[in-house]
Amino acid sequence: MEAIKSFLSGRKTYIVAFLMVLVSVISAVTGDVSWAEVLESEGLFILLNGLGLGTLRAGVAKAQEGQ
């Protein structure tokens, strides 16, 4: 269990962000929704939230390295 905890340390936010982007892209690619619907619906919101979350976490990691 400790090995899993140490592996996930500092990576959980990146994983969530990746999955958010992945869900949006898969929905559009599989034909669940069209790209137009992704851009006009919650799909874009989820996609942008995922990208923003990943960017925010990267910024926090970079700021922590500078201390």
Secondary structure, DSSP 8 states (H G I E B T S, - for coil): -HHHHHHHTTTHHHHHHHHHHHHHHHHHHTTSS-HHHHHHSHHHHHHHHHHHHHHHHHHHHHHHHT-
